Amino acid sequence: MLKVSAGSDDLSKEMLDLLDEVSSMSPKITLEKTSLSRTPSFSVNRLGEETGVIFAGIPMGHEFSSFILALLQVSGRAPKVDQKVIDQIKSINGDYHFESYISLSCHNCPEVVQSLNLLSILNPGITHTMIDGAVYKEEAESKNVQAVPSVFLNGEFFSGGRMTIEEILAKLGQAPDASELANKDPYDVLVVGGGPAGASAAIYAARKGIRTGIVAERFGGQVLDTLGIENFISVKHTEGPKLVASLEEHVKEYGIDVMKLQRAKRLEKKDYIELELESGAVLKTKAVILSTGARWRNVGVPGEEEFKNKGVAYCPHCDGPLFIGKDVAVIGGGNSGIEAAIDLAGIVKHVTVLEFMPELKADAVLQKRLYSLPNVTVLKNVQTKEITGTDRVNGITYVDRDTEEEKHIELQGVFVQIGLVPNTDWLGDTIERTRIGEIVVDSKGATNIPGVFAAGDCTNSPYKQIIISMGSGATAALGAFDYLIRN
C-alpha cells in the first residue's frame, strides 16, 4: 500500500501522477491519501502494517531503483544480502529513526537509501525517510547539509558519504567479530582490496581451484564513486555502482571468502605471509596480492578537514546540486578538475578554478569548453593557502606565485580535484615503493618480497584505468599461482 501526503503544489501533483501510474499497473498495489510529517511525501507499506519507509521527494533519477526495490522488498521479495546481515538487522533492539538527505543526481546515495530502507523493512523498531535536498532545501540548510548523502539518526548527525549496509551496522554496534577472522585456516592466495584489480585477482586465483580470500574495507573501491564509465571495452556505458555490483556477484560465484570492513595494518613474511588487520586479527596465506587502490588527494591546507561535508566536497556529481546559484571553487586544473568546473558551471552562479602550475593540465578540448563558459574564472600559478569559514565554508585564500600577493575569494563551496594517492602507507618499508608510495612490480605483478604481488592503482602502473587494473589483477593472480606451484 502506498500512502501519499500531497498538497496542491506542482511537485505534489507530479508525485500523485507517478503513484497513480504505479498503482494502476497491478491490483496488488493500492494508493490512499494520508497526512505525513512532510508534504509532499509518501510511504511504502504492507497492508495493515507500517514499514517506516518514506520518500520525501520524487524518487526518480538514481533513486528510482530505490523505489522499485522498496516495492519488491515490502511485498516479500528476499533482499540480495547474506543471511548473516539479515540476522544482524533483526537483532537490533531500540527505536532508530533515520533521515537521509540526498540529491537525485547522486550515484552514491542509492546504496545508503536502499540499506536504510532494508533496515526499516526487516526491523519494526527502525524507520527511514529519504529526503530530496533540492525539494526540502531550507530544511537541509537548517541542518547544515553541505554534502550528500547526509544521514541523521533520531535528529542527530549520524554519518555522511557513501556507506554499505555493513558499515551502517558497524556504526550501530554490529561490527564483525575479530575472533572469527583469527581462527580462519591459511589461504593459498589472499587478496587485499576489493576494487577491480582485487576482484579480478580473486576470480583468477579461485578458478585455479585454490583457497582464496579477499580482505576489503569496502568492496568496489574508487569505482563506487565513479559516475559514467564509457571506456570499459565492450560496454558502451555503465556506472560505477552497477559495475561493482556485477563484480561482487561474479566473485560470489566462486565461493571466495570475502571479509568486508577490514583494514590492513601490517604485512610480514614468516613461514606463511601474515597480514595483521586493524581489528587485531592475523590472517595467514601462502601468497598475497596487494590491490589497495588509491584515494582522493587532499590539499592539506587549514580548513579542508574542518569543513569536509560543510562546503568542502570531492564529488561534483553528488554534491553539485546543493550549491545551485552559489559561488564555488575547484582546486585542480587536470581533466578531473576541468570536467568538474564545466559540470558545476551549469548549475552554480560562478566557478573559480585554481591551478598550482602556470598552465592547465587538462586536455585541449576540455580547456576550450571551459573558456567558452561565461561564469568561470581561471586562476593559474596560484597556491591555495586556506579554506575559510565558521560553521561552513565562506571563502578561500590563495597566494599568487608570481607576485607572492595573498588574495581571498568569498564563496560557499570548494571542490577538491587534484588527483590520487596510493593506499600503501601501512606497508612502511616492508615493500619497495616509489617516492610517491606506489608499489614497484615486475611484469608478473611480483614485488621485491617473494610471494607478495600487487595490482591496480596502488602500483607503479603508468595508467590508472579500470580495465588496466583488471588486467593487472589477472596478471598478479597468474603470477601468484606460478609462484605457488614452483615453491
NUBA-666217 format. One record per residue: z, y, x of N, C-alpha, C in turn. Coordinates in pm, whole numbers, plus 50000, padded with zeros to 5 digits. Layout:
! residues N
ZYXZYXZYX...
! end
This chain:
! residues 487
500004988150084500005000050000500005012450088499105022050056499055034850126499695045250037500705052250091501375062850017501045076050086500465085350012499975097650072500705109850016501075118650108501665131450071500625142150101500015147649996498895156750015499075169449934498535180549988498585193149917497185197049871496945209949864495635214849819494795220149934495295218950056494565223950173493405214750206492505219550290491295212150324491615198950396492625199050485492975186850558493515176150464494295180350366494805170850266493665164650188492685172850151491525167650078490745157650163490615160850293489895151850384490655138650399491975139550407492785127450416492655118950290492705125450174492565118150048491195111450038490155118250082488815112450079488765099750165489365100350284489385088550372490145077050307491335079850254492165069250197491565063750068490915072249990490225067449869489125057549908488395061050012487305052450057487835039150108488935039650185489525027350240490055018550127490775024450031491355016449923490295010549831489135016949825488065011749738487374999549799487644996949927486974985849995487594972249964488844972249914489504959449887490544961149777490594951649685491624952249580493034949949635493114945449761494414943049824495024955949881494254966949878494754979749927494904989249809496124994149788496365003549680496795016949738496565027449660496865041049704497665048149597498775054349640499545062249545500065074849615500275085449535500785097949590502305097649594502855104149697504295104549714504645117549786505875119049823506315130649900506945125950030506345129650143506875126350274507345139150343508005137750457508585149450524507525159050577506305154250595505205162850640504025161350544503375172350518502175172350435501095180350506499925173950529499515160650482499985149450577500275137950518500595125750594500515114050498500525102050555500535090050470501215078650544501735069150467502405057450525501645044750490501815034650573501175021650553502285011550530502315005350411503444996850373502984983650312503914974150312503724962150232504204965250090503734957949993504164960049855505674958249846506354968449799507794967549781508584969049910507934972350020508644973350148508084984750233508964993750273508575004650361508594999650506507485001250576507434996650715507835007450814507805019950771508135030850862506965035550946505745030850915504545035050987503915046750912503915058550977503415070650913502425077751004501345082650945500345090551016500385104850962500855114251044500865128351006499645134851070498555134151000497245138151052496255127251016494985130151033493945120351000493625112051124493905099151122493725090751241492265087151267491505097051310490125094551349490025095351500488825096551553488685096951698489275084351761490025086251869490615074751938491685067951854492215074751753493305068851674492825060651555491515060051533491035052051420491415037351437491365032551562491765018651588493235016551556494065026851578495495025651545495685023851395494885030851316494955029751170494535015751125493425010851179492924997651140493934986751178494494987751300495484977851343496734978251255497144990351214498304991451125498034984350993496834986350937496464979450813496534964350830495964959350939495914944950961497304939050985498094945751071499404940251106500404941250992500334952050915501224953050798500884942150697499604938750689499194928250594499474914250644499984912850766500374899750815499574894350933498564901650981497784897051095498674896951219498694885751290499554884351408499084893651519500004901051582499614910051690499244902251816498384908151899497974901552023498924905052137500184900852121501174902452227501894889152243502534887352359503254874852384504404873252285504724860752254505834857852163507144863352218507254863552351508474868852414508664883652378507564891052373507624905252337508034906752190507464898452105507824898651962509304895951943509824886052016511244882652007512124894252055511674901052162512434912552212512504923552107511364926252041511324936751939512274933451824512234921151779513064917151664514544917151697514874915951825516294915251865516944928851880516154939751871516714953151887517564956751766518804961151791519714964951685519894980051684520074985651565520295000051553519145006851480519285020051462518265027951394517525036451497516215034551504515385041551600514225048251525514205061451527513165068851456512295076051560511115070651582510205076151683509215085951620508885096251697507805105451662506945107151787505635105251772504735106951887503745117951857503685127951945502725138851933501495135152015500335135451950499105130652013497965140551988496845138252055495615145252018494545134551995493655137151904492655127151867491645124651978491595133552077490675131652190491335124352305492605121052291493375114752398493155099652398492615094452510492385080052519493625072452565494665079852608495925073452647496865071652528496665079752424497605079752311497605067052226496435060952198496445049552106497375038152146497465035252277498355024152317499795027052280500215039652298501575043452262501765042852111500815048352037500895048251890500935033951837500045025551889499985011751841501235003851878501795006551995503024999752036504195003651946504325016551919505425021151835505235016651690503995016251644503735010851510504174996351501503854988651606504214974551604505724972751602506454981051677507914980451672508404982751530507794992451461508194995651324507894984251227506744978051248506324967151158507214954851174507634952151297508384939851324509904941451312510394953951315511844955951311512184966351204512954962551103513244971750992514104983751033514724983351150515544994451196514765004951271513435003051284512605012151362511535018351274511325031451288510225038351220509425046051324508175049151290507345057051381506395065851302506335078551341505385087951284504475093151393503175091051377502175097051466501875110951416501975120851505501775134851465500625140851546499595145251477498465151851543498905165951583499015168251715499495181151764498615192851726497335190151702496415200951662496645205051517497125195751434497405198651293498775205251281499765199651348501115204951344501405212451475500595222551497500615229951624501945237251644502425244251541503675251751553504845242251579504835230951513505905221051534505875215851677504665212751728504545207751865505005218251966504635230851942505025241552033506535243952028507125242351911508575244351899509345233851977508725222351997509355211752076508855211752221508125222352256507635224152393506725212752436505915207752344504965197152376503765203452446503605200152575502515205752655501605194852711501865182452673501035171252718501185160052617500145152152603500185140852510499865127952585500405116652532501365116052422502765120252466503485126852375504885130152395505675123252285506645115252325507385107052228508825111952218509285113452095510675117252068511365105851995512615103552028513415093151963514655099651902514785098051770515915103851697516065118851729514915125651739514905140051759514975144751903515225135651998515325139252139514125133852216513705141452321512565137052401512845123352461511905114052446512065100252493511235097752619509945101052611509075099052726507725105452700506995108152811505655113752799504665105552877503405106652840502355099252910502155085352854501175078652910500815065352864501955055552891502275047152792503295036852807502805024052741503045012952806502765000052745503944996152656503754986152575504854981752489505994976252573505664970152688506714965152777507534976552836506874987752869507584999252924508505005552819508045006152696508875011552588510105002752569509894989652568511024980352551512014981652666511494983652787512374985152903513264997452888512675008452836513465020752816514495018952704514265009052619515215006052512516224995452555516224992052684517184982352735516714967952729515394966052713514844952552704513984949552827514454953352946513694951253069513664936553107512614932053181512544918153226513764914453311514204902153299515354897353376514894893553516515444900153619515044897653757515334883353800516354877253740516714863553780515614853653746514834856653640513724847853604512654847753712512424859453774511424860353880511904853654008513194855054036513734849754161513634834554169513574827954055513564813354053512164807454044511144815654059509774810554050509384802954176508584792354159508084784654273507104793154353506924790054482505964797654564504544796754508503794807454526502404808054482501484804354599500284800054563499244798654666498684812454698498384820054592497924833854609498684842754512499274853454564499964863254482499234876554495498814882154383498084894854380499064905854343499084916654422499974928054394499124939454341499214941954212498394952354149497514946354041497424953253926496694947653812495494955753768494884963253861493664970553828492444961653838491254967453841490024959453851489994950253973490434955254088490454947054209491424935354194492614938254141493624927754124493214917254023492644921653910492194912253808491094903353862490134909353931489034901753989489544891654091490464896054179491014887154280491744875354217492534878154114493304867554049492404857253981491364862253914490434853153846489704844253946489214850254055488514842354156489434832254221490694836054243491644826554303491974815254206492244818754081492624808653982491484798753957490264803453967489114794653945489004783854054489714785854163489764775654267490824764954239491514766554128492504756554088493814757854162494104769654218495344771454292496314780154214497604778754245498654786054172498564800954205498314808954100498024823154119498944831654032499404842654088500244851954013499794866354035500124875053940499864889353952501194896653930501524905654022502654914554006502094928553986502464935153877501894948353849502904957053778502944969753817503804979153745503244981353605501924982553596501264982853466499874977053485499464968653396498154962153406497064972353375496074973153463494954982253440494844993453541495994997853593495975008353695495295021053648494575027553742493905040253714492925039653597492325027853578491275026753476491825030053337493125027553316493735031053188493615045953159493545053953265493485068453249492055073853254491085064853254489675068753264489045068953125488335079653096487735080752962486395073452958485305080452981483995074152972483605067453102483105055153093482615047653209481155044253181480255050053260478835048253236478105042453358478865038553461478225033153582478695018953612479215012153510479594998053524478354989953486477704984753587476364979253567476314968553458475314969653372475024961253255475764965953130476714975153146477404980953030477074995853026476295000152927475835014052924476985023852911477955020452829479105029352812480305021352765481445024252825482705018752775483805028752810485025025752770486155034352801487205026252875487995033152956488965026553042489875016652971490595020952866491495011652797490784999352742489545001152695488774989852642488424980052753488034985152869487714976552982488954968953029490094976053034491344969653076491744958452982491574960752852491904950352754491054937852778489774939852811488894928552840489314921452969489704929353070490164923453195491404914753172492354920053096493594912753073493344899952993492454900952896492094889152816491454878452904490594882852999489934873553090490954866953182491894874753233492934869453321493764858653249494094861253123494914851653047494204838353024492874838553030492114826153011492414815853119492894820353234493094811353347494564807853373495434811353282496834807653297497504814053417497024825653457497604832953570498954838553529499944837353616501294842253588501314857353609501324864853499501284879453507502704884853490503174892253590504524898053589504394913253585504604919153466504444933553450505754940953477505644954153484506784962953507507514959753637506764955153737507364951653866506734959953976507564966754053507084975054163507454968254296506484967054385506714960854515507544969954604508424964054683509314971754770509124968554918508904955654949508834951555089508004938955103507254937955213506444926055243506834920955381507084907955390507474902155519506904888055531506364885055648505794871855671506814862855741507184851955675508074841955733507354828555722508074817855685507374805255658506374807355545506834814555443505964819755338505874834855358504924841055290504924855655282505854859455168506814868055197507814871755097507554885955046507544887254914507374900254850508654903654776509354913754824510564918254755510204929154655510754928254535510484937754429511634947654415511364958954352512404968954329513554963254247513254953354163514284947054080515244938454161514884935654290515724927354375515194913254391514294909054303513734895554311512814894554433512734882454490511844879754602510894868554563509594871254568508584861254538507984856154668507674843054671507104836954791505684832254764504834833354865503444829454848502834825754983501804817354977501114813355100500154824355146499564831455050498664842555081498874853454977498684865855018498884877054926497674886354933497314891954816496224901654809496804914754756496764925054838497294938154800496194946254733496404949654607495414957554531496164968054449496964975754518497874985154453497214998154410495935000054443495195011454391495655024854448495425035254370495755048854412496245056754291496765068554318497305077254212496815091454235496995099754132496595113754146497375120254258496685127854341497345135054449498005147654393499255149954431499965161954389499635173654481499715185754428499505197654509500665199554606501875196054558503045197154645503565211254659503485219254552503995232954556505135234454457505995244554477507065246854380506515248754240507185242754145506785243854005505985232153953505325224754044504485213753996505325203053928506355198453997507195187753942508005192753823508525205253835509365210653729508635212153597507315215153604506575218153482505575207353442505725195253497504905184153451505175181953302504105180653226504175179353080504705191953012504835202753087505235215753032504215226353073502975222053086501915230953127501145225953247501785217453329501095210953440500565197553389499255195553402498625183553347497615177953447497235165353424496315158553514495115152653440495145153353307494055147553227493505157853129492375164153160491825174253068491395168452935490965155952933490525149752808491715148052713492865144052768494045141452685494715154352642494985162952739495845174452714495095187352684493785187452708492995199452682493185205452544493175197352435493305202952301494595210652277495625208352360496875215652345496775229952398495685232952466495515246152528494365254052465494015250652343492945257852273493275272752265492325280952309492505295352302493415301252408493815293252506494735298052610494015299152744494695305252841494175306552976494745295353063493855288653138494295277653222493645278553359494195271053454493615269853587493325255353616492305252953698492015239653750492095240553902492945232353962493065232054107492185220654158491155224154235490255214054290488805217054259487975217154364486555220354345485635208654371486165196454365485315184754374484735181354238484085169754227483465165954100484485165453985485655159654012486665158453906487115172153858487355181153954487815194453917486795202353839485545201853882484505209653815484165203653679484165190353669483975183953538485085188153442486325188753494487465192953411487295207353365486865216053457486675230153421485605231953314484495224553328483415225253229483905220453093484655209453095485195203752972486135213752904487045219452982488045228452927487435241552877486385246052944485775258952908485295259152764485035247552708484555246852571485625249052467486915248352507487985249452407489045259952441489195263352570490225273052607489615287152612490485297152629490005310952637489325313552771489985309352880489425311853013489915301453112489035297753205489365288153310489185294853445490215293353531490115297853670490145285753760489115283853842489045272653936489525277554073490465270154133490965273454266490565262454364489805266254468489345256754568489835261154706490445251954780491015254954911489945258155015488825250955008487765252655108486865264655075486065269255173485185280855147484105278255044483765265555020482735262254921483215250854832482685250254710482975239154620482365226354675483015214854646482525202054696481775194154590481745199354467481125192154357479605191554372478995182054300477535180754301476885193654252475695196554305474985208954273474755210554123474435199554053474165200453910475405204853833476575200353879477825204453813478135219053842477895223353967478135237254001477235246653920475985242653903475045250853826475535252553683476005241653624476525242153488477775250853482478655249553580479895257153583479605272153587478725276353678478445290553695477685296553577477165288053489476475293153370477435296553257478705292653273479675294753165480295308653176480405315753065480885329753069482395331153085483165320553057484625321853059485245314053175484545313453288485045306453407485005315953527486115316153602486175323353729486425313253841485675314253949485825305054062486405312554181487535307854231488185313654349488105303654462487375307054567487195298054682488005303054801488315293554889489065296755011490435302654977491095296654877492425301054836493395289254841494645292254865495675281954874496705284154765496905274154682497925275054577499315275554642500105285354602501435287054661502545282554567502395285654436503455282454341502915282354198503435273254118503185273353974504445278953909504305290053839505485297053789505725294353641506935297053597507275295253457508765296453433509155295253307510565294853270510845281153209510625279953078510725266653017509365259753014508295267253045506945261853055506125270753149504935266153185504105273453279503715287253223503825297453309503355310753268502425317053371502145309953482501235315653579501105307453705500245312053795500035305253922499875315954031500505313354146500425322454259499605315854370498675323454426497845317954533497685328154645497235323254762497015331754878495535331454915494935343154928493555344154977493575341055126492905330555168492995325955307492265335355404491345343555353490665353255439491555365255470492165370855365492945383155380494445380655390494865368055357496285364355352497035372255245496285377755152496905385155041497365375454933498575377754884499125369254779498825375354642498345366954548497985371654415498575362354309498685367554188499265359854078498375361053954498185350053884497425349853759498345345253647498355352353536499115347953418498265338153339498835326653309498145316353230499165306853171498665297253092499575288253021499455273553062498445270353143498275256353181497605255053317497995244453390497395241653520497005226953524495725224353550495215210653560494945207553707495625197253759495515193553900494455182653915493425185553996492305176254015491895176354162492775171154249492495171854394492415158054459491995148254382491735135254443492895125554433492795114854511493705103554500494405100654632495555094054624496285089654742496645074854720496435066154822496675051854803498145048554783498405038554699499785034254671500225024054776500425028754897500765019655008501995024155085502695034555038503845039755111504895028855137505055019755043506095009655051505874999755165504664999355220504354989755327504894994155463505145006955480505635011755609504695008255722505255002755830504454998855947504074984055945504294977455832504024963055824502544959955842501694967955778500254965655776499554977555841498454974955912497694985855971497054994255861497275007455869496725016755771496085028555844495205035355773494585047355828495595058755822495195070355875496105081955877496435086855737495575083755639495875087955501496445076555418496805065455485497525054755416496685043355363495375043555385494525032755335494685020255423494765008655360494904996055433493584992555500493634989355628492434985855703492114971055681490904968255634490484954355608489174951455678488914938355699487634934355758486674930155648485564923955685484514920555587484964910055487486054903055516486574893055422487814897955347488114910755363489284916255296490584913455368490524908155488491724904655563492314916855634493634917555640494324927955714494664922755854495464930055928495854925756062496944915156061497484911955942498504901455930497874889055867497904877455937497314865255880497884862055743497014859155648497444855655513497594867555420497484879655476497594891755394496214898155381495764899455257494454905155227494644917455139493614925455128493704937455044492344940654984492364947854870491124950954799491294963554716490184970254691490184981554599490514994854662490995004154580491185017954622492325019954722493155009854743494225011054842493725008254983492465004154998491915000555128491025011755182490495009455303489615019355366488165017755322487925011755208486595011355149486125025755128484915029155172484495043155167484235048555027483995039754930483675044354795484655038454695485275047154616486285042954519485625042154381485125030454348484435028254221484945015254160484925014354028485415002453959484644990054003483334991154004482524979454036482714975054181482944984654271483194981354411484564974954425485554979754350486884973854353486854959254307486094956854200485994942954151485354934054257484294938954321483654931054426484584928454542485344938554582486264936554694487404927254657487794927254529488824917754483488334903454494487074901154453486494887854465486394883754612485964893154696485854890354840487204886454898488254894054864489594891154916490094877554869489794873954744490234860954692489534849554764488234851054786487494840754860487964840055005488284851655061488824851855197490174845055204491014847455103492334841155099492214826055082491274821654999491084807254980490604800755109489684807355176489194802255305490354801355406491244811155404492414810955492493314798955459493524796355329494404785455288493864771855330492574769455312492044756255344491954753855495491984764555573491934763155718493334763355781494334766355701495714766955753496624758255669
! end
